[in-house]
C-alpha cells in the first residue's frame, strides 16, 4: 500500500514539473522583445525610454528590438516625424524591417504607434493573426466602426489588446477620486489642445487627449453629447445616465495646455495634467506581462462613441446626439 502511494506521489510530482515547464515555455523571458509598427509619432521618445541602459522597474522589463517604419504620405506631419525618427532609432539598436510579417518573427509583443488611425485595423489584423499581444496608440482607429472591428478581431484570435492616451495615467488624474477634499465626483470640465486633421473625425486626432482623462475621472455612462464649434475652440457637453455633466473644451486658439476642474460632493479641485510618457509605458509593460488590460473595451468604445457623437452634433448644428445612436450605426456598418 505504501509503495503504491509513493508511486502515485512520484507520478503526480512528475506531471506538475512537466506542466510547469510547459507554462514556463509559453512565457517569454525578460526583458520582453518589443516591435513597433509606425515610426511617425511616439516611436522615438518611447524607444529612448525603454532602451535606456539606466531604465529600472517595469521599464527595464521591455526593450524595442525591431520596427516597421510605416508612415502616411498624405499627412505631412507623418512624413516629417518619420524622417526624423528612423535614423536615431537605428542608433538606439532598433532593426528596421520591410514588413509586419518580418517584424512578428523577431518580437514577443507589438506596439502599433502609427500617428494615423486609418491603417490601424489592417495593421492590427496581421498582429492578431500572428498571435502577439498588442498595444494600439491613440487613436485606436480612424472610425468608430474600425474600433469595433479591432476588438472583435482581438476576441476572435484570443489576443490581448488595449489602447489609451498617456493623459489617462497622469498621477493626479488616476488618484483624484481618493482626494478627501473632493468627495464623490459629480462633474468635470476637462481641457486640452484640439488640432484637427482632415482624414480623421475631429476629436480623434488630438482631442482624445482631453476626452480620455474626462472619462477616467467621470467613469462610463455617458448617454448624449452636445457640441459647440468655432474656428478656435470646441466645447462638447456630455450628460451621464445619472444626471452628471462632463465637458471637454478643445483649444486651437490662445494658450494651450492640459487640465481639468473636478466637481465633488465636498469640494471643487483641479485635476491632473500631463506627466510624461513613462506612466503609460509602465502600464503597457504590465499589460504585456499579465495579459490584462488596464482600460476596458467598453470604456474605450464609449470614448470613441462620445467623440463620434460630438462630430454628429456638429453636423446637426449643435443638437444633442445620443451615444446609443452612433454606436448602433457603427455596429451596423461592420456587417456591410
Secondary structure, DSSP 8 states (H G I E B T S, - for coil): -HHHHHHHHHHHHHHHHHHHHHHHHHS--SSEEEEEE--SSSHHHHHHHHT-TT--GGGGGEEEEEEE----TT-HHHHHHHHHHHHHHHHTT-EEES-HHHHHTT-SEEEE--S-STTHHHHHHHHHHTT-EEEEESSS-SSHHHHHHHHHHHHHHT--EEEE-GGGG-HHHHHGGG-TTT-SEEEEEEEEE----TTS-HIIIIIHHHHHHHHHHH-S-EEEEEEEE-SSEEEEEEEETTS-EEEEEEE-SSS---EEEEEESS-EEE------SHHHHHHHHHHHHH---SS-HHHHHHHHHHHHHHHHHHHTTS--EEHHHHHHHHHHHTT-
